[in-house]
């Protein structure tokens, strides 16, 4: 409250002093409020950062823990052991095989159950080969999901049922890599991609270019062999 006196010089001085006291009191009362809001804003910022980090860890940790590596060892048709590892990702419905040959060269095969596709990436080739999954493929892959849920990660197959599949490469129908979904896009982004289809056999006039052996915990081993169809 400002007191103002007009009758004497002393009274005027008293009024001026009262004004100064009021201004000082106003500044002092404003400072704690400002400090309070600054402190509150800083505390809220820290809380937001902590919650963000906690949420990120909470979301990423379950996915990494859901991945299961299954190792399979089986003899090929000549008796040489085939070493394989399969990364089972039930969250994204994907199984990724790494098939190591006796010469320590590794090919990759991805079963993308969500999109119903199998992608083959042979070693030492700048090409990927696609085909649509069939009922037998779903059954074989589901055996991996079943075993991984039981925490069994090591399989040594001795007596297996073997079958051979021939896939004809449709060289003229090249796929635009940018149209692929993950994880096929990551595997084939620097490669040419071709569709394939199941055929009875290459015939005498065609040569088989390569084969990939894939074994499943259900004691089934499939030798997938590729050759290029006539243009």
N, C-alpha and C positions, 0 to 999 in steps of 0.2 A: 504494500500500500504506500503510495507517494503522498507525503505531507507537504503542503505549499502555503507559506506565510508571506504576506505582503507588507506587514507593518514595520518590520525592522530588519536590519542587515543580518543580525544574529539569527533571526528566525529563518531568513532565506538560506543561510548557510546550513541550518539544520535540515531544511528541505532537500538541499543538494546532497547532503550526507545520507539522507534516507534513500534517495534515488540510487546512489552508489551501492549501498548495502543490498537493495533489492536486486540490482543487476548481478552483483556478485553471487547472491544466493541463487539466482536463476541459473547462472552458469554452473555452479557447483551441483545443483540438483539435476542438470541436464547431462553432466559427465557420467555419473553412474549408470544412467539409462543407456547411453551410447556404448559404454563398456559392456553392459549386460547383453545388448543385442549382438555385438561383435563376438562375444564369448559363446552365445547361443548358436550363432551361425557357424562358427568353427566346430562346435560340438556336433551339430547336425551333419556337417560335411564329413567328419570322421565316421559318424554312424553309417552314412550312405556308402562310403568306401568299404567299410568292414562288411556291411550286408552284401555289397556287390561281389566282393571276393568270396565270401561264404557261399553265395548262390552259385558262383561260377564253379567252385570246387565241388559243390553238391551236385551240380549237373554233370560235370565231366567225370567225376570219380566212378559213378555207377556204370557208365559205358565202358570205361577201361577195365573195370572189374568183370564185366560180362563177357569179354573176349576170352576164348578158351583155345589153347593150342593143343591139337591132337597129333601125335606122331604115329605113323604106320610104316611097318617094314614087311615086305613080302617079296618072294622070289619071282623073277620074271620067267618067261618060257624057257630060258636057257639055264635057269637056276641061280642067276646073279641077283643079289638082293636089290630091291628098289626102295630107296628111302624117300619118304614123303612127310610133309607137315601140312596140316590143315588148320587155318585160323577160322574158328567158328564165331560168327557175330550174330547172335539171335535177335539183337535189338534191331538190326537192319536187314535181317533175313539174307545174309551173305555168307558163303563159305569160300575161302581162298586157299587153293592148293599150291604148294611149291613142290615140284617133282624133280628130284635130283637123279641124273643118269649115272651109270658107272664111271663116266669120265668127269664127274663133278660139275656137270652143266645143269642148270636149273631152268625149267619151264614153269609158267604160271597158268593156272586154270581157275577162273572165277565162276561160281554158281550164284547168279543174282536171282534169288527166288522171287523177290518182289516184282521184278519185271519179266520173269520167266525166260531168262537168257543164260547161256553159257558162253564164256569168252576164253579162247585159247591164245596164249602168247608164247610161241615156241622160242627156245633159246637160239641166239645168234640169227634172229630174223626180225626185220623191221616191219612185221605184219601182225595183225590180230585177226582172229577168225571167230565169227559169231554163229550160233545156231540157237533155235528155240528149244526150251526144255520140254521133255516128254514125261509121261507118267513114271517110267522107270528111273529117270533122273531125279524126280522128286522123292521117290522111295529111297534111293541110295543116299541122298543128302540128308534126309530125315533121320537115317540111322546115325549120322554124325551128331545131329542135334540131341538125339536121345542119349548117346553115350556121354556127350559133354556135360549134360545135366547130372549125370551120375559121377562126375569128376574122374572118369577113367580117361587117361591121356596117352597111354602107351599100348600099341597093338602090334603083335608079331603074328602075321598070318602065314600058315603053313599049307593047309589044304584050302584052296580057293576055287571058285567057279570062274572060268575065264571066258571072255567073249571079245570079239573084235568088231569095231564099228568103222565103216568107211564113210568119210565125209567128202563130198565133192565141193571144191572151192569155186564159187561163182565170181570169177575174176572180173567180169564186166559190170557187176553190181557193187561197186565200191561205196562204202558208207561214209557219210560226212561225220567226221570225228566229233564235231561240236554238238551233234544231236544225241550223243551218248550221255547217260546219267552216270553219276558216281556209283561204284568205284571203277567202272569200266573206262570212264573218261581219263582217270589218272593213269591207268595201265597203258592205254593206247594213244595218248595225246600226241606222241611223236612217231606214230606208225600209221601205215595204211590199214584200213579195216575192210574185211570182205565177209559177205554172208556165205554160209555153207548149207548144204542139205544132205540128209542121210541117203546113201545109195547102196546098192547091193554089192558092188565091188568095182574096182577100177577098170577091169577088162584087160586084155592082153596089150592093147594099144596105148594104155596109160600107165605111168609110173607113180608109185607111192613115194611122196617126197619126205614124209616124216611121220612118226607115230609117237603118241604120248600115252604112257600107261598110268592109269589112275585106279587105286585100290580103296575100298571102303571097309569099315569095321564089320559089315555084314558078310564078309568073306567073298566079296565079288570084286574082281579085277577086270577093268575094261581097257582094252588097247584101242585108242582112237587114232586112226590113220587118215591122212589127208592126201588128196591129189587134186590137180586142177582140171576142171571140166573143159570140154572143147568150147571155144568162143562161139 
